[in-house]
Amino acid sequence: MDYQGMLQAACNAYCNMYLNKYNMYPTVGKDTSHKAYKIIVQLCLDNQVEINDYISACFNMIEKERRYITPGDFATFSFIKRYKERNKAADTITTEEQYDVQYKDILRMMELNPKLYPTEESVLINIGTPFSPWFRVLYPDPFNEKLFKYYGQLAWKELQLDKAMRIYLRKIKAQQMMELESRIGFFGDI
């Protein structure tokens, strides 16, 4: 992707996350001319970070710090450091902790913004929320057809690479795992 494309990706990610969080379009940072996007792109390039993931994570790291979030909030070295620490911590957590963290996140998001997220499905269907595809598909009880339609293939591919998670999910979400496997394919480690 060229530099202008990266600026556009940063702008689009910010505007989409803002719209998802506040249910309105941003007044600041709505085009690529905002100086913070150049800084964000450079930070992401220097630290080998994917722009969309960085901006999405930043929105989720700034919870109640302030009402409105601007692109300038992410254009600092301290934020890229927080992002990297968050990802490093995520890499070291256990299978059970991965599920628990996402479970707590869904409850917190519904509590913080009940108008935007009145149901678990409304949180999980939103691509701007920080959930793994396997969690989006396997968490709901009963099995959710709409979430499966959007995230089923991704969930299966992600679980295909994580045997420990499959074993854990078979213990706590046996019915949903059977449903997922019956629709896409068995993992072969039963």
C-alpha positions in Angstrom: 0.0 0.0 0.0 1.4 3.4 -0.9 1.6 6.3 1.6 -1.6 8.0 0.4 -3.4 4.7 0.8 -2.1 4.3 4.3 -3.3 7.8 5.2 -6.8 6.9 3.8 -6.8 3.6 5.7 -6.0 5.5 8.9 -8.7 8.1 8.2 -11.3 5.4 7.3 -10.5 3.3 10.4 -10.8 6.4 12.7 -14.1 7.5 11.1 -15.6 4.0 11.3 -14.6 3.4 14.9 -15.9 6.9 15.8 -19.2 6.2 14.1 -19.4 2.8 15.9 -18.6 4.3 19.3 -20.6 7.5 19.2 -23.3 6.7 16.6 -22.4 9.9 14.7 -19.8 11.0 12.2 -16.7 12.8 13.5 -16.3 16.6 13.1 -12.5 16.4 13.5 -10.3 14.1 11.4 -12.8 13.4 8.7 -10.3 13.6 5.9 -6.7 12.7 5.3 -5.4 16.2 5.6 -5.5 16.0 9.5 -1.8 16.2 10.6 -2.2 13.3 13.1 -2.8 10.8 10.3 0.8 11.4 9.0 2.1 10.8 12.5 0.0 7.7 13.0 1.1 6.2 9.7 4.8 6.9 10.5 4.4 5.3 14.0 2.7 2.3 12.5 5.4 1.9 9.9 8.3 2.4 12.3 6.8 -0.2 14.7 5.5 -2.6 12.1 1.9 -2.3 13.3 -1.2 -2.7 11.1 -3.0 0.7 11.0 -6.6 -0.6 11.3 -5.7 -2.8 14.3 -3.9 0.0 16.0 -6.7 2.5 15.7 -9.3 -0.1 16.7 -7.3 -1.0 19.7 -6.7 2.6 20.7 -10.4 3.3 20.7 -10.9 0.4 23.0 -8.0 1.5 25.3 -9.5 4.9 25.8 -12.7 4.0 27.7 -13.9 6.8 29.9 -10.9 9.1 29.6 -12.9 11.6 27.7 -16.2 11.9 25.8 -14.7 12.4 22.3 -11.7 10.9 20.7 -9.6 12.6 18.0 -6.9 11.2 15.7 -4.4 13.3 17.7 -5.0 11.0 20.7 -3.3 8.1 18.9 -0.5 10.1 17.3 1.9 9.7 20.2 4.7 7.4 21.0 3.1 6.6 24.4 0.0 5.2 22.7 2.0 3.0 20.4 3.9 1.8 23.5 0.6 1.0 25.2 -0.6 -0.8 22.1 2.5 -3.0 22.0 2.3 -3.8 25.7 -1.4 -4.7 25.3 -0.5 -7.1 22.4 2.4 -8.6 24.3 0.2 -9.2 27.3 -2.4 -10.8 25.0 0.2 -13.2 23.6 1.1 -14.5 27.0 -2.4 -15.1 28.4 -3.8 -18.6 28.8 -6.6 -20.1 26.8 -9.0 -19.6 29.7 -7.9 -16.0 30.2 -8.5 -15.3 26.5 -12.1 -16.3 26.8 -12.6 -14.5 30.1 -11.1 -11.3 28.8 -13.5 -11.3 25.9 -16.4 -12.2 28.1 -15.7 -9.3 30.4 -15.3 -7.0 27.4 -18.7 -7.8 26.0 -20.4 -7.1 29.4 -18.4 -3.9 29.8 -19.4 -2.6 26.3 -23.0 -3.3 26.9 -22.9 -1.5 30.3 -21.0 1.5 29.0 -23.1 2.1 25.9 -26.5 0.4 26.2 -28.1 2.4 23.5 -25.5 1.4 20.9 -25.2 -2.2 22.2 -28.5 -3.3 23.7 -27.8 -7.0 23.1 -24.8 -9.3 22.9 -25.5 -9.8 19.2 -25.2 -6.1 18.6 -21.8 -6.0 20.1 -20.5 -9.2 18.4 -21.8 -8.4 14.9 -20.0 -5.0 14.9 -16.7 -5.5 13.1 -15.2 -2.6 15.1 -15.4 -4.4 18.4 -12.3 -6.2 19.6 -13.5 -9.8 19.6 -11.9 -12.9 18.0 -14.0 -14.5 15.3 -14.2 -17.8 17.4 -15.6 -15.8 20.3 -18.2 -14.1 18.1 -19.5 -17.4 16.8 -19.2 -19.6 19.9 -20.1 -17.3 22.8 -23.9 -16.9 22.0 -26.2 -19.5 23.4 -28.1 -20.7 21.4 -26.0 -20.7 18.3 -26.5 -17.5 16.3 -27.0 -17.9 12.5 -26.3 -14.3 11.7 -23.0 -14.3 13.5 -22.1 -17.6 11.9 -22.9 -16.2 8.5 -20.4 -13.3 9.0 -17.7 -14.9 11.1 -18.1 -18.7 10.8 -15.3 -19.3 8.3 -12.9 -17.0 10.1 -13.7 -18.6 13.4 -13.0 -22.1 12.0 -9.7 -21.0 10.5 -8.6 -19.4 13.7 -9.5 -22.4 15.8 -7.8 -24.7 13.3 -4.5 -23.2 14.4 -5.1 -23.4 18.2 -5.6 -26.9 19.5 -5.5 -25.7 23.2 -8.4 -23.3 22.5 -10.4 -26.0 20.8 -10.0 -28.4 23.7 -11.0 -25.6 26.2 -14.0 -24.6 24.1 -15.2 -28.2 23.8 -15.4 -28.2 27.6 -17.4 -24.9 28.0 -19.1 -24.5 24.6 -19.6 -28.1 23.5 -22.9 -27.6 21.6 -21.6 -24.5 19.8 -18.4 -26.3 18.8 -20.4 -29.3 17.4 -22.6 -26.8 15.5 -19.5 -25.0 14.0 -17.8 -28.3 13.0 -20.9 -29.8 11.5 -21.3 -26.8 9.2 -17.7 -26.3 8.1 -15.7 -29.4 8.9 -14.3 -31.4 11.8 -10.9 -30.5 13.3 -9.9 -34.1 13.5 -8.7 -34.1 17.1 -11.7 -35.3 18.9 
